Amino acid sequence: MTPIAAAQAARIAWAAGVVFHTGDHPLPEGGFWAQWDPRLDAALVLLAAGAVYSLGWWRLRRAGHGGLATAWRLAAYGSGLGVAAFSLMGPVDVLQELLFAIHMVQHLLLMLVAAPLLVLAAPFPMSLWGLPAGARRTVGRWMAPATRTRRILDRATGPWLVLTVHLATIWLWHTPAGYNGALRHPWVHDVQHITFFGTALAFWWCTAAAEPTLQPRLGYGLRLALVLMALFQTQILSIVIAMADRPLYDFYTTVPRLWGMSVMDDQRWSGVIMWVPGGLWYVMTAVLLLERMMSRQERTVRRLAARRAPAPALLGDPPAA
């Protein structure tokens, strides 16, 4: 799925590129790629996460668990952190205050590219082995099946609860009060990103059935249903944004118009970006899950057919009376 995530990142970048080249007014001060805002807090969190994961990956490889600590998982984790860093400190973060479409690209990169890449990298076992031995034993005790922490986690990670919280988070933050508040107050914007990213991690954790599976392992049918529900809800939201006949977020009516793009054109592009590149990611995931479900059913049918087939007659058996 890592190549699929890379393809999705390219699609989102393409959609962003269409927006970035709309209009006749170039970006000031060096253009799009010159707009960076390194944040010490975000950089430290991402660097710490990468260091702990890499150390755990190396320890597992050295202990003979190369089947878990694979090179592609390390690459997926590094790519996920890279996409998150670009989203939080790169040009899309600097320019999201000027164009709603760029803000939409930022959110899609966090929720649809960075989050699934990190989940596919099996972050929990790798990061656990990156901790000191004492901390690793403490976390292991917390995660034991009979502990209170584990019971809370079991209840909090039910697939339908995770889906509901994730979709409610997306809808609530796209209300005028929520979105305008995030744009006007940096700390609210940080909370928006944390909740988007955190609930997306939980959603893709369920969908990918990644370790540790706190719930009984979800079947492909249930995982497919989760993806289709997310697709349905986000498509409705994208259509609401794209088809609105007035500005939904008055913050963007008060800022300079980048590249001469009108407020309404900016809003329509935002809906289209969520609608098409965002929808394609869910569709690709659904197709992959459906293909795996059908392959599993085919293997099951073959096994049942092999069990029911009559045993071949042994050489030398006496003829039937």
C-alpha positions in Angstrom: 0.0 0.0 0.0 3.0 2.3 0.2 3.1 2.8 -3.5 -0.6 3.6 -3.4 0.0 6.2 -0.7 2.8 7.7 -2.8 0.4 7.9 -5.8 -2.2 9.6 -3.7 0.4 12.2 -2.5 1.2 12.8 -6.1 -2.5 13.3 -6.9 -3.0 15.8 -4.1 0.2 17.6 -5.1 -1.2 17.7 -8.7 -4.5 19.2 -7.4 -2.5 21.7 -5.4 -0.4 22.6 -8.4 -3.6 23.4 -10.4 -4.6 25.8 -7.7 -1.1 27.2 -7.2 -0.9 28.2 -10.9 -4.4 29.7 -11.2 -4.3 33.5 -11.6 -1.7 35.9 -12.9 -0.2 37.1 -9.6 2.9 35.3 -8.5 3.8 34.5 -4.9 6.0 37.1 -3.2 9.4 36.5 -1.7 10.7 33.7 -3.8 7.6 31.7 -4.8 5.8 28.8 -3.4 8.8 26.6 -2.3 10.4 29.5 -0.5 7.5 29.7 2.0 8.7 27.7 5.1 8.0 28.1 8.8 10.2 25.7 10.8 8.5 25.1 14.2 10.6 23.9 17.0 7.8 22.1 18.8 6.7 20.1 15.7 10.3 19.4 14.6 11.2 18.0 18.0 8.1 15.7 18.2 8.7 14.4 14.7 12.5 13.9 15.2 11.8 12.1 18.5 9.3 9.8 16.9 11.6 9.0 14.1 14.6 8.3 16.5 12.6 6.0 18.8 11.1 4.1 15.8 14.4 3.7 14.0 16.1 2.5 17.2 13.4 -0.1 17.8 13.5 -1.2 14.2 17.3 -1.7 14.4 16.9 -3.7 17.7 14.2 -6.0 16.3 16.4 -6.6 13.2 19.3 -7.5 15.4 17.2 -9.8 17.5 16.2 -11.8 14.4 12.7 -10.3 13.7 13.5 -9.2 10.2 10.0 -10.3 9.1 8.5 -7.5 11.2 11.2 -4.9 10.9 11.3 -4.8 7.1 13.0 -2.1 5.0 9.7 -1.1 3.4 8.2 -0.4 6.9 11.1 1.8 7.8 10.7 3.7 4.5 6.9 4.0 5.1 7.5 5.5 8.6 10.1 7.9 7.3 7.8 9.0 4.4 4.9 9.5 6.8 7.0 11.7 9.1 8.3 13.6 6.0 4.7 14.3 4.7 3.7 15.4 8.2 6.7 17.7 8.4 5.9 19.2 5.0 2.2 19.7 6.1 3.0 21.4 9.4 6.0 23.5 8.5 6.1 23.7 4.7 4.5 26.0 2.2 1.0 24.6 2.6 1.1 25.6 6.3 2.4 29.1 5.5 -0.1 29.8 2.8 -3.2 28.1 4.2 -4.2 31.5 5.7 -4.4 33.0 2.3 -6.2 30.2 0.3 -8.8 27.7 1.5 -7.7 25.3 -1.2 -4.1 25.2 0.2 -5.6 24.6 3.6 -7.6 21.6 2.2 -4.4 20.2 0.7 -2.7 20.4 4.1 -5.5 18.5 5.8 -5.6 15.8 3.1 -1.9 15.3 3.4 -2.2 14.8 7.1 -5.2 12.5 7.1 -4.9 10.6 3.9 -1.2 10.3 3.3 0.8 10.8 6.5 -1.5 8.9 8.8 -1.9 5.6 6.7 1.8 5.6 6.0 2.6 5.6 9.7 0.0 3.0 10.4 1.4 0.6 7.8 4.8 0.9 9.3 3.7 -1.0 12.5 4.6 1.9 14.8 3.7 0.4 18.1 6.0 -2.7 18.3 8.9 -0.8 16.7 8.5 2.3 18.9 8.1 0.0 22.0 11.4 -1.6 21.3 13.0 1.8 20.9 12.2 2.6 24.5 14.6 1.8 27.4 14.0 -1.6 28.9 12.2 -0.2 32.0 9.8 1.9 30.1 9.2 -1.0 27.7 8.2 -3.3 30.6 6.0 -0.6 32.1 4.1 -0.2 28.8 3.8 -3.9 28.5 2.2 -4.1 31.9 -0.3 -1.3 30.9 -1.2 -3.2 27.8 -1.8 -6.6 29.5 -5.3 -7.9 28.8 -6.6 -7.7 32.3 -5.5 -4.2 33.1 -7.7 -1.1 33.4 -5.8 0.7 30.7 -6.3 -2.2 28.3 -10.0 -2.3 29.0 -10.3 1.4 28.4 -8.4 1.1 25.1 -10.6 -1.9 24.1 -13.7 0.2 24.5 -12.2 3.3 22.9 -11.0 1.5 19.8 -14.3 -0.1 18.7 -14.4 0.3 14.9 -17.8 2.0 14.7 -16.9 4.4 17.6 -13.6 5.2 15.8 -15.4 5.9 12.6 -18.0 8.1 14.3 -15.5 10.2 16.1 -13.3 10.6 13.0 -16.2 11.7 10.8 -17.7 13.9 13.5 -14.3 15.6 13.9 -14.1 16.3 10.2 -17.7 17.7 10.1 -17.4 19.8 13.3 -14.2 21.4 12.2 -15.7 22.4 8.9 -18.5 24.3 10.5 -18.0 28.1 10.1 -17.4 28.5 13.8 -14.8 25.7 14.0 -12.9 26.6 10.8 -12.9 30.4 11.4 -11.8 29.8 15.0 -8.8 27.6 13.8 -7.8 30.3 11.3 -7.9 33.1 13.9 -6.3 31.4 16.8 -3.0 29.4 16.4 -3.6 27.2 19.4 -7.1 26.3 18.1 -5.4 25.5 14.7 -3.0 23.2 16.5 -5.9 21.4 18.2 -7.6 21.0 14.8 -4.5 19.4 13.4 -4.0 17.1 16.4 -7.6 15.9 16.3 -7.6 15.5 12.5 -4.4 13.5 12.6 -5.2 11.5 15.8 -8.6 10.3 14.6 -7.2 9.6 11.2 -4.6 7.4 12.8 -7.2 5.5 14.7 -9.4 5.1 11.6 -6.6 3.7 9.4 -5.5 1.5 12.3 -8.8 -0.2 12.2 -9.0 -0.3 8.4 -5.6 -1.8 8.0 -6.0 -4.1 11.0 -2.6 -3.0 12.1 -0.8 -4.4 15.2 -1.6 -4.3 18.1 -5.1 -5.4 17.3 -6.9 -4.4 20.5 -10.2 -5.6 19.0 -10.8 -9.0 17.5 -9.3 -8.9 14.1 -11.7 -7.2 11.8 -12.9 -9.0 8.7 -12.5 -7.5 5.2 -16.2 -6.9 5.0 -16.3 -4.7 8.1 -13.2 -2.8 7.0 -14.7 -2.3 3.6 -17.9 -0.9 5.2 -15.8 1.5 7.3 -14.1 2.9 4.2 -17.3 3.2 2.2 -19.0 5.1 5.1 -16.0 7.5 5.3 -16.1 7.9 1.5 -19.9 8.7 1.6 -19.6 11.3 4.4 -16.6 13.1 3.0 -18.1 13.2 -0.5 -21.2 14.9 1.0 -19.1 17.4 2.8 -17.0 18.1 -0.3 -20.2 18.7 -2.4 -21.6 21.0 0.2 -18.3 23.1 0.1 -18.0 23.1 -3.7 -21.7 23.9 -4.4 -22.2 26.6 -1.8 -23.5 29.8 -3.2 -21.8 32.1 -0.6 -18.5 32.1 1.3 -18.7 29.5 4.1 -15.7 30.9 6.1 -15.7 34.7 6.3 -12.0 34.7 7.4 -11.0 34.2 3.8 -13.0 37.3 2.8 -10.7 39.5 5.0 -7.3 38.4 3.7 -5.4 39.4 0.5 -6.4 37.3 -2.5 -3.4 35.3 -3.7 -3.0 35.0 -7.5 -6.1 37.0 -7.9 -8.4 34.0 -7.1 -11.8 35.0 -5.9 -13.2 33.8 -2.6 -15.8 31.7 -4.3 -13.4 30.1 -6.8 -11.1 29.3 -3.9 -13.9 27.6 -2.1 -15.0 25.6 -5.1 -11.5 24.4 -5.7 -11.3 23.3 -2.0 -14.5 21.2 -2.4 -13.1 19.7 -5.7 -9.8 18.8 -4.0 -11.6 17.0 -1.2 -14.1 15.5 -3.7 -11.7 14.0 -6.3 -8.2 13.3 -4.9 -9.6 12.7 -1.4 -12.4 10.4 -2.7 -10.0 8.5 -4.9 -7.9 7.4 -1.9 -11.0 5.9 -0.2 -12.0 4.3 -3.5 -8.6 2.7 -4.0 -8.6 1.4 -0.5 -12.1 -0.1 -0.9 -11.0 -1.8 -4.2 -7.9 -3.3 -2.5 -10.0 -4.6 0.5 -12.6 -6.0 -1.9 -9.9 -7.8 -3.9 -8.4 -9.3 -0.8 -11.8 -10.3 0.5 -12.6 -12.1 -2.8 -9.2 -13.8 -2.9 -9.7 -15.1 0.7 -13.1 -16.4 -0.2 -11.7 -18.1 -3.3 -9.0 -19.8 -1.2 -11.7 -21.0 1.3 -13.8 -22.4 -1.5 -10.8 -24.3 -2.9 -10.0 -25.8 0.5 -13.6 -26.9 1.0 -13.7 -28.4 -2.5 -10.5 -30.3 -1.9 -11.9 -31.8 1.4 -15.1 -33.0 -0.3 -13.4 -34.5 -3.3 -13.5 -38.4 -3.3 -10.2 -40.1 -2.5 -8.6 -41.7 -5.5 -8.9 -45.5 -5.7 -5.8 -47.3 -4.4 -3.9 -49.5 -6.7 -4.7 -53.1 -6.1 -8.1 -52.5 -4.4 -10.4 -55.5 -5.0 -13.2 -54.8 -7.5 -16.5 -54.0 -6.1 -18.8 -57.0 -5.5 
